[in-house]
């Protein structure tokens, strides 16, 4: 999301995640938004890899580690960073993956969802 949208959400008291290059930029952005907390929203695949998504699984695990590192780095400044991993959301991409997996494993789509959920 862009900076203007993030500002609008922050003004409405939403918790906004900040991504910046380098600690100085992150601290400046946190000060600008007057945030005391931050959250990264990650897919559940960050904790439990999905078969066939090697690159995505690696990147998501890296972002999870980034959040943990930021929590350690920014904690002394009273900035709380959390990783949030909600369950699966049946987006078009997830529906396509479930169909592909059902064909590959010779199972129904419902059986695939049952394993994922």
C-alpha positions, 0 to 999 in steps of 0.5 A, a space after each residue: 500500500 502507498 504512504 497516503 493510504 497508510 496515513 489514512 488508515 493510521 488516522 483511523 486508528 488502524 495498526 499499520 505495518 511499516 516496511 523501510 530500507 534500513 533502521 534509520 528509515 524505519 525509525 523515521 517512518 515509525 516517528 512519522 506515523 507515531 506508531 508504538 506497534 507494528 504487525 506483519 501479516 503473513 500467510 500461514 505458509 510462513 510457518 507450515 510450507 506448502 508443497 510445490 511453492 519452494 520460493 514462496 515458502 523460503 521468502 515467507 520464512 525470511 519475512 517471519 525472521 525479519 519480524 522477529 529481528 525487528 522486534 528485538 531491534 526496535 523493542 528498546 524504542 518501545 516499538 512492538 512488532 508482531 507477526 500475524 499468520 492467519 489461516 488460509 483465505 480462499 483466494 483465487 490463487 488458493 482455489 487454483 492450488 487446491 485444484 492442482 493438488 487434488 489432481 496431482 494427489 488424486 484426491 478431492 478438492 475438499 480433502 486438500 482443504 481439510 489438510 490445509 485448514 
